[in-house]
């Protein structure tokens, strides 16, 4: 398999223009595309804090961009998807659709160019379709033709599905909008979707014909986070014991986190009318338990990125949990801002620390936990003005989801331990 265009650069040392363009800069912010991604998500959080209703579309688009990082897209695919999400979500948030008549056609024409190939790559990661980077090795004509057809069909299906949603919305009048402007509007949207999907399918087909990788290729490996006294202590503890205790511990910290989160969520949802103080105590205890068992995982070891992610999670959870427990008269605003900020930090730490060397199940479960934390974190930041009961329900559901995912990951860790015979 030949390398993607970005791999034409040989090993580079220092900060010249090639490393600036192709990365990796650091383990967290790998290149300029990550800068755009962080700016996009930062704008989403700002809209949430302001209580803007447009934050729903921005949160969905931000989640898509987090998934793009998790599945390790090649840079051109990642950048194209970022442009597409910007056109779609920020066009909605800034009301560009109503201010410029042809903006809708521009979005329908350009977005499929980016998201149709990305949808195909997602199916590759799920093992549903063949990898375009390996198609040239096998039956070239059949494989590459299939890549083109499937990618084109994916883009057209998304466009048709969106038009169906618009039609049903107008008929049911759920959001009170008038999306379908007439037969001409629908037909031109579908034509634009088809044209964009055709370009996207052609792009991916050319990519496959060259045998370029479907994964992001690292040009200059970024150094991991610098060693700290805590990491050094963890290293000494780990090397001073046999590997058996570590194996026997597999899954236990995750299970403990999941159990406490589920119990806390059920408690908040089951109590007839819990007070704000009760919410603070329950949520504070859950956060401190998370911090404590993340510290256990930190001692057990891991890569530099994993350790840095756990350190960020420990700090955010400990600060927010201590604030919720130690401040008896904390306001609803302060509590939810602290909880929301801690959840967003946890989401970033979880996503950034996911290694491509992890088992696929473990990687996807970690990704789901990070996405859930991000979505609920934004929801918490946007919720201070809502009723206390609505906030308690939101926090309760969040704890149940997060705890459930932790328990599933613990079960997966124990299954791997039994399979390895340890």
Secondary structure, DSSP 8 states (H G I E B T S, - for coil): ----GGGGS----SS-HHHHHH----SSS-SHHHHHHHHHHHHHHHHHHTT-TTHHHHHHHHHHHHHHHHTT--HHHHHHHHHHHIIIIIHHHTTHHHH-TTHHHHHHHHHHHHHHHHHHHHHHHTTSS--GGGGGGS-HHHHHHHHHHHHHHHHHHHHHHHHHHHHHHHHHTSS-------HHHHHHHHHHHHHHHHHHHHHHHHHHHHT--SS---SS--------HHHHHHHHHHHTS-HHHHHHTTTHHHHHHHHHHHHHHHHHHHSSS--HHHHHHHHHHHHHHHHHHHHHHHHH---HHHHHHHHHHHHHHHHHHHHHHH-TT--HHHHHHHHHHHHHHHHHHHHHT--TTS-HHHHHHHHHHHHHHHHHHHHHHT-TTS-HHHHHHHHHHHHHHHHHHHHHHHHHHHHHHHHHT-
